[in-house]
């Protein structure tokens, strides 16, 4: 199959993720959407299904199994890999962008946590220095640990490219959030005009996916983690099963507006599954190709990267506000909160404890979306080839 055909099929796959849930919702509501259905930012979520012990136990058990996979991979068939000692790493100084990132991230975080009302422009645009500052800080850390082989150390343009891809990659989730009746909301989003918030969200989301890549690169610098999942079960999905999974995923997107409480968790896994299978069918490399040979490291470490970063994001978000008698008091319009069915209990910061599981597929989605984006725009990347593991 030639490149033009592959680009066409990738665009069709992406278009399906966008238009199929809209078509389903249009049929569900007979073409008459509530005036708040596509409100952005969502300020208040519709009522959700109450706590379900059955759902909670099932999801908790799944989360427990995933934790066991990371902590005791031998239970799942992973074998220890004997590796030669790594060559000595060239000693390098902390790069200037590490210090720049530390100042950007640290000073912005201090302004938010001090609950200051000025400087207003920093508070309103806080996600930019928070996300990019931390990305620069992390890259500097990787730079020192690898002797200069960080993303910026190799080519800063790739980090910028990932940032550009992050905008469309994240806005897909903001869009799908409408169809599950707003699992996350921005209760103080009306502190600024809607159009300003939208611009803020678009620009700010550029910093989300670079964080996944920086954490991933850092995790690769620890040989114990890098090799921990490199010799596991070899899994290949039959060709027909891939098509069945595609059909099921698109069908789920069609019905997500009909059953938003029942299907809300699919928001985090369906785009990942669809794009991964389409890339596989088009014979475009993804980390899932390495699973066929038993190397799960890229898939599992990218997933772990956003579980870690997600915890930090929730931590930063929560302490940027006062919480008094169930009220949120903050100067930050981008402060977010959650409204999810069945498992909305035992919160860690604003997030229900089991909600952190959604960060795992999102972490792997980051690399898959970057591969799609880079292929569509013919952008060279170190992460579209298994050689990126030689960090």
HUCORLIN-V429685 format. One record per residue. RES is the residue in one small letter. PHI is phi in radians with two decimals (* if undefined). OMEGA is omega in whole degrees, 0 to 359 (999 if undefined). NEAR is the number of other C-alpha atoms within 12 Angstrom. Layout:
RES&PHI&OMEGA&NEAR / RES&PHI&OMEGA&NEAR
This chain:
x&*&182&12 / x&-1.37&185&11 / x&-1.09&181&16 / x&-1.06&179&15 / x&-1.16&179&14 / x&-1.12&178&23 / x&-1.07&180&24 / x&-1.05&182&20 / x&-1.18&176&28 / x&-1.14&178&34 / x&-1.13&177&23 / x&-1.11&179&19 / x&-1.07&179&32 / x&-1.17&179&30 / x&-1.08&179&20 / x&-1.09&179&29 / x&-1.10&182&37 / x&-1.48&191&31 / x&-1.54&183&22 / x&-1.14&177&27 / x&-1.11&177&36 / x&-1.15&179&33 / x&-1.06&179&26 / x&-1.08&180&28 / x&-1.16&180&32 / x&-1.08&178&22 / x&-1.24&181&18 / x&-1.02&184&21 / x&-1.83&179&17 / x&0.95&177&13 / x&1.37&182&13 / x&-2.04&180&14 / x&-1.40&172&20 / x&-1.00&186&17 / x&-1.11&179&10 / x&-1.72&188&18 / x&-1.07&180&27 / x&-1.86&179&23 / x&-1.16&176&27 / x&-2.39&2&35 / x&-1.36&174&37 / x&-1.22&183&37 / x&-1.71&181&31 / x&-2.39&180&26 / x&-1.65&174&30 / x&-1.09&177&24 / x&-1.03&181&17 / x&-2.04&176&24 / x&-1.05&182&23 / x&-1.32&183&18 / x&-1.04&176&19 / x&-2.19&180&20 / x&-1.10&180&16 / x&-1.08&180&13 / x&-1.13&180&22 / x&-1.04&181&25 / x&-1.14&181&16 / x&-1.11&180&16 / x&-1.20&179&24 / x&-1.10&178&25 / x&-1.12&178&17 / x&-1.10&179&17 / x&-1.08&178&23 / x&-1.09&179&18 / x&-1.12&178&18 / x&-1.14&177&24 / x&-1.07&177&22 / x&-1.09&178&15 / x&-1.02&180&23 / x&-1.29&185&26 / x&-1.47&184&18 / x&-2.38&185&18 / x&-1.09&181&26 / x&-1.08&178&19 / x&-1.07&184&18 / x&-1.73&175&21 / x&1.65&177&20 / x&-1.41&181&25 / x&-1.94&178&21 / x&-1.19&181&20 / x&-1.93&178&19 / x&-1.53&181&13 / x&-2.08&175&14 / x&-1.19&178&9 / x&-1.00&181&10 / x&-1.16&177&17 / x&-1.12&180&12 / x&-1.06&182&10 / x&-1.56&178&17 / x&-1.09&181&14 / x&-1.35&179&14 / x&-2.29&178&19 / x&-1.42&174&18 / x&-1.08&185&26 / x&-1.26&184&27 / x&-1.09&181&20 / x&-1.22&174&30 / x&-1.11&181&29 / x&-1.20&176&23 / x&-1.08&179&24 / x&-1.12&179&29 / x&-1.08&179&29 / x&-1.17&181&22 / x&-1.05&184&27 / x&-1.23&185&30 / x&-1.12&182&26 / x&-1.20&179&24 / x&-1.16&179&35 / x&-1.09&179&36 / x&-1.12&179&23 / x&-1.07&181&32 / x&-1.22&184&38 / x&-1.27&175&25 / x&-1.37&179&21 / x&1.03&180&24 / x&-1.29&177&24 / x&-1.78&177&20 / x&-2.41&357&18 / x&-1.26&188&17 / x&-1.07&184&19 / x&-1.17&177&20 / x&-1.24&181&26 / x&-1.11&181&34 / x&-1.20&183&35 / x&-1.81&189&34 / x&-1.06&184&39 / x&-1.10&180&37 / x&-1.08&178&31 / x&-1.21&178&35 / x&-1.15&184&38 / x&-1.22&184&39 / x&-1.28&177&39 / x&-1.08&180&32 / x&-1.21&177&40 / x&-1.11&178&45 / x&-1.14&178&41 / x&-1.05&181&36 / x&-1.10&180&37 / x&-1.10&177&45 / x&-1.10&177&37 / x&-1.13&177&35 / x&-1.08&180&37 / x&-0.99&181&34 / x&-1.23&184&29 / x&-1.25&183&29 / x&-1.91&182&32 / x&1.25&175&25 / x&1.82&184&25 / x&-1.77&177&32 / x&-1.35&179&41 / x&-1.07&179&40 / x&-1.22&179&33 / x&-1.06&179&28 / x&-1.49&180&21 / x&-2.89&180&19 / x&-1.10&181&22 / x&-1.12&180&18 / x&-1.17&178&27 / x&-1.11&176&36 / x&-1.11&178&28 / x&-1.07&178&33 / x&-1.10&177&43 / x&-1.11&178&36 / x&-1.12&178&29 / x&-1.11&182&36 / x&-1.06&182&40 / x&-1.05&181&31 / x&-1.19&180&30 / x&-1.09&179&38 / x&-1.42&183&34 / x&-1.11&173&28 / x&-1.02&181&31 / x&-1.29&175&32 / x&-1.07&179&31 / x&-1.21&180&28 / x&-1.13&179&38 / x&-1.07&177&39 / x&-1.03&189&36 / x&-1.40&174&48 / x&-1.86&177&43 / x&1.05&170&39 / x&1.08&175&38 / x&-1.19&172&43 / x&-2.23&183&35 / x&-2.31&176&31 / x&-2.10&189&34 / x&-1.09&178&29 / x&-1.94&182&28 / x&-1.13&180&30 / x&-1.44&175&25 / x&-1.21&176&23 / x&-2.27&180&25 / x&-1.04&183&16 / x&-0.99&182&21 / x&-1.16&177&16 / x&-1.21&178&21 / x&-1.11&180&30 / x&-1.11&177&26 / x&-1.07&179&21 / x&-1.06&181&30 / x&-1.14&180&32 / x&-1.12&182&30 / x&-1.21&182&27 / x&-1.13&182&31 / x&-1.17&178&36 / x&-1.09&182&34 / x&-1.58&186&40 / x&-1.28&185&45 / x&-1.30&175&44 / x&-0.96&179&47 / x&-1.11&178&43 / x&-1.10&182&47 / x&-1.19&180&48 / x&-1.20&176&46 / x&-1.11&179&39 / x&-1.04&179&42 / x&-1.10&178&41 / x&-1.15&179&35 / x&-1.06&179&34 / x&-1.17&180&33 / x&-1.35&176&31 / x&-1.76&186&22 / x&-1.00&179&26 / x&-1.06&177&21 / x&-1.41&183&28 / x&-1.05&184&32 / x&-1.72&186&31 / x&-1.08&184&32 / x&-2.07&186&36 / x&-1.54&181&35 / x&-2.35&184&27 / x&-2.08&179&27 / x&-1.04&178&22 / x&-1.65&185&21 / x&-2.09&175&17 / x&-2.19&179&18 / x&-1.66&179&19 / x&-1.02&183&14 / x&-0.97&181&15 / x&-1.14&181&13 / x&-1.17&177&14 / x&-1.06&179&22 / x&-1.17&177&20 / x&-1.10&180&17 / x&-1.10&177&25 / x&-1.07&181&30 / x&-1.07&180&23 / x&-1.11&181&20 / x&-1.13&180&32 / x&-1.20&177&34 / x&-1.13&178&24 / x&-1.09&178&34 / x&-1.10&180&38 / x&-1.11&186&33 / x&-1.65&186&30 / x&-1.12&178&36 / x&-1.33&177&34 / x&-1.24&185&26 / x&-2.28&185&24 / x&-1.09&179&35 / x&-1.26&182&32 / x&-1.24&188&25 / x&-1.82&189&31 / x&-1.08&182&36 / x&-1.19&182&35 / x&-1.16&178&34 / x&-0.91&186&43 / x&-1.51&185&33 / x&-1.93&185&34 / x&-1.11&178&38 / x&-1.03&178&40 / x&-1.09&182&41 / x&-1.15&182&35 / x&-1.03&184&39 / x&-1.17&180&42 / x&-1.13&181&40 / x&-1.20&179&37 / x&-1.11&177&36 / x&-1.05&178&36 / x&-1.09&180&31 / x&-1.12&181&26 / x&-1.54&179&25 / x&1.05&174&20 / x&-1.81&187&30 / x&-1.09&170&29 / x&-2.43&177&38 / x&-1.02&179&39 / x&-1.20&175&37 / x&-1.07&183&29 / x&-1.29&177&28 / x&-1.11&179&26 / x&-1.06&179&22 / x&-1.75&176&18 / x&1.60&180&27 / x&-1.69&181&31 / x&-1.68&188&38 / x&-0.97&182&40 / x&-1.05&182&44 / x&-1.10&185&37 / x&-1.31&180&39 / x&-1.32&174&43 / x&-1.14&177&40 / x&-1.08&181&38 / x&-1.12&184&42 / x&-1.01&182&38 / x&-1.54&170&37 / x&-1.14&177&33 / x&-1.18&182&28 / x&-1.14&179&33 / x&-1.07&177&34 / x&-1.05&180&27 / x&-1.17&179&26 / x&-1.12&179&31 / x&-1.12&178&29 / x&-1.07&179&23 / x&-1.08&182&32 / x&-1.09&187&34 / x&-1.08&185&30 / x&-1.48&172&28 / x&-1.55&181&34 / x&-2.41&167&35 / x&-1.53&177&22 / x&-2.23&184&15 / x&-2.26&178&9 / x&0.93&179&7 / x&1.36&180&10 / x&-1.74&177&12 / x&-1.77&179&23 / x&-2.09&184&25 / x&-2.65&175&31 / x&-1.71&187&34 / x&-1.78&182&43 / x&-1.16&183&40 / x&-1.55&177&42 / x&-1.01&182&41 / x&-2.08&177&35 / x&-2.49&187&34 / x&-2.16&174&35 / x&-2.51&184&36 / x&-2.11&180&37 / x&-1.44&168&33 / x&1.23&188&31 / x&-2.17&185&34 / x&-1.44&181&29 / x&-2.44&177&24 / x&0.92&184&17 / x&-1.29&167&21 / x&-1.94&193&23 / x&1.09&178&28 / x&-1.47&188&37 / x&-1.47&168&32 / x&-1.01&188&29 / x&-0.90&182&26 / x&-1.29&179&31 / x&-1.16&179&38 / x&-1.09&180&38 / x&-1.09&179&32 / x&-1.14&179&34 / x&-1.22&182&36 / x&-1.14&177&33 / x&-1.14&179&36 / x&-1.13&178&44 / x&-1.04&178&42 / x&-1.23&176&39 / x&-1.02&182&47 / x&-1.01&180&50 / x&-1.25&179&44 / x&-1.14&180&45 / x&-1.14&178&46 / x&-1.12&178&45 / x&-1.10&178&38 / x&-1.08&183&44 / x&-1.09&181&33 / x&-1.13&180&31 / x&-1.20&181&31 / x&-1.09&183&25 / x&-1.80&178&19 / x&0.97&180&17 / x&-1.69&177&22 / x&-1.16&183&21 / x&-2.61&175&28 / x&-1.28&186&30 / x&-1.67&178&36 / x&-1.79&182&29 / x&-2.64&181&21 / x&-1.11&180&23 / x&-1.16&180&15 / x&-1.12&179&24 / x&-1.22&179&31 / x&-1.45&183&20 / x&-1.46&999&30
